[in-house]
Structures are given as structure tokens and as C-alpha cells.
Amino acid sequence: MSFSRYRIFVVNGKIISIPSISIKNRETDRYVIYNYQRNRLDRIAGDIYDDETYWWVIMMANPNYYLEYDIPNETVIRVPFPLDEVLYDFQKVALSKISNLNL
């Protein structure tokens, strides 16, 4: 079962705006040369995480780009790794930001 990043942002039955969350660099991160003709973020996620639904983690780790289509061809992109640590950190930061909203 995949991790749902949206479930965290449902508070009192209402969806709140997702705050900006950065994914810290790790020595274990992987780097991939992005080529829109040969690969997409979902396929990169599938290759590295064995789950294509985690493309959004790669997108968040490369905040210079808003959409995958913004990534120039032959750009080196960072793939945060290992996934379980990345998701744990994401959830911890997200919950901290939510608790600071005084909902």
C-alpha cells in the first residue's frame, strides 16, 4: 500500500492547503540524468523505489521545477533515498507545520 501524502492534510474533515516542504539532502541520494524522450519521473520512481506513485517525492526534491515538463532535457535530478526515511521525514515536517497552523 502506498503512502498517501494527502491524508496528512485532512484536518477536522477538511482538506487544508499543503505547505511547502523541502526534502533534505542525504549522502545516500541517487542522481539521474533526466531525458524526457527516455524516462519520466514515474518510471524513475518505479526503477528506484519499486513504486511509480512516488514520482512526487522526486519532484519535491527538485524544487527548481514546478512540473515535470519544466525540467530541461539532460538535467541531473536528485532522487532522495532511501524512501522510508524520506517519507518519515516528510510526515514529521508536515505534521509539525500543521500543528503550527492553530486549526
C-alpha positions as CSV (number, residue, x, y, z in Angstrom):
1,M,0.0,0.0,0.0
2,S,1.4,3.4,-1.0
3,F,1.9,6.3,1.4
4,S,-0.8,8.9,1.0
5,R,0.7,12.4,1.3
6,Y,-2.8,13.9,1.2
7,R,-4.2,12.0,4.2
8,I,-2.0,14.1,6.5
9,F,-3.6,17.3,5.2
10,V,-7.2,16.4,6.2
11,V,-7.9,18.1,9.5
12,N,-11.4,18.0,11.1
13,G,-12.7,16.5,7.9
14,K,-11.5,19.4,5.7
15,I,-8.5,19.4,3.3
16,I,-6.0,22.1,4.2
17,S,-3.6,23.7,1.8
18,I,-0.4,21.7,1.5
19,P,2.5,23.7,3.0
20,S,5.9,23.9,1.2
21,I,8.1,21.1,2.4
22,S,11.6,20.6,1.4
23,I,13.3,17.2,1.3
24,K,16.7,17.4,2.8
25,N,19.8,16.1,1.0
26,R,21.3,12.7,2.1
27,E,24.6,11.1,1.2
28,T,22.5,8.2,0.0
29,D,20.5,10.2,-2.6
30,R,20.7,9.0,-6.1
31,Y,21.1,11.2,-9.2
32,V,19.7,10.6,-12.6
33,I,20.1,12.4,-15.9
34,Y,16.5,13.3,-16.9
35,N,15.7,12.7,-20.6
36,Y,12.1,13.3,-21.5
37,Q,12.4,11.0,-24.5
38,R,13.6,8.0,-22.5
39,N,12.2,8.4,-19.0
40,R,9.6,10.1,-16.9
41,L,9.5,10.7,-13.1
42,D,7.0,7.9,-12.6
43,R,9.4,5.5,-14.3
44,I,12.4,6.7,-12.4
45,A,10.4,6.2,-9.2
46,G,9.5,2.7,-10.3
47,D,13.1,1.9,-11.0
48,I,14.5,3.2,-7.8
49,Y,11.6,2.8,-5.3
50,D,9.8,-0.1,-7.0
51,D,6.7,2.1,-7.0
52,E,5.8,4.6,-9.7
53,T,3.4,6.5,-7.5
54,Y,6.3,8.2,-5.6
55,W,7.2,10.5,-8.6
56,W,6.0,13.4,-6.3
57,V,8.9,12.7,-3.9
58,I,11.4,13.2,-6.8
59,M,9.5,16.4,-7.8
60,M,9.7,17.8,-4.2
61,A,13.4,17.0,-4.1
62,N,13.9,19.2,-7.1
63,P,12.1,22.4,-6.1
64,N,13.5,24.4,-9.0
65,Y,10.9,22.8,-11.2
66,Y,7.1,23.2,-10.7
67,L,6.1,20.5,-13.1
68,E,7.9,17.6,-14.7
69,Y,7.6,19.4,-18.0
70,D,9.7,22.3,-16.6
71,I,12.7,20.0,-16.3
72,P,15.1,20.7,-19.1
73,N,16.4,17.7,-21.1
74,E,19.7,16.2,-19.8
75,T,19.3,17.8,-16.3
76,V,20.7,15.9,-13.4
77,I,17.9,15.4,-10.9
78,R,18.1,14.2,-7.3
79,V,16.2,11.2,-6.2
80,P,16.1,11.1,-2.4
81,F,17.0,7.7,-0.9
82,P,16.1,5.6,1.0
83,L,12.4,6.1,0.5
84,D,11.3,5.0,4.0
85,E,13.5,7.7,5.6
86,V,12.3,10.3,3.2
87,L,8.6,9.5,3.9
88,Y,9.2,9.5,7.6
89,D,10.9,13.0,7.4
90,F,8.1,14.3,5.1
91,Q,5.4,13.2,7.5
92,K,7.3,14.6,10.6
93,V,7.7,18.0,8.9
94,A,4.2,18.1,7.6
95,L,2.6,17.3,10.9
96,S,4.8,20.0,12.6
97,K,3.7,22.6,10.0
98,I,0.0,21.6,10.5
99,S,0.3,21.8,14.3
100,N,1.6,25.4,13.9
101,L,-1.4,26.5,11.9
102,N,-3.6,26.6,15.1
103,L,-6.6,25.0,13.4
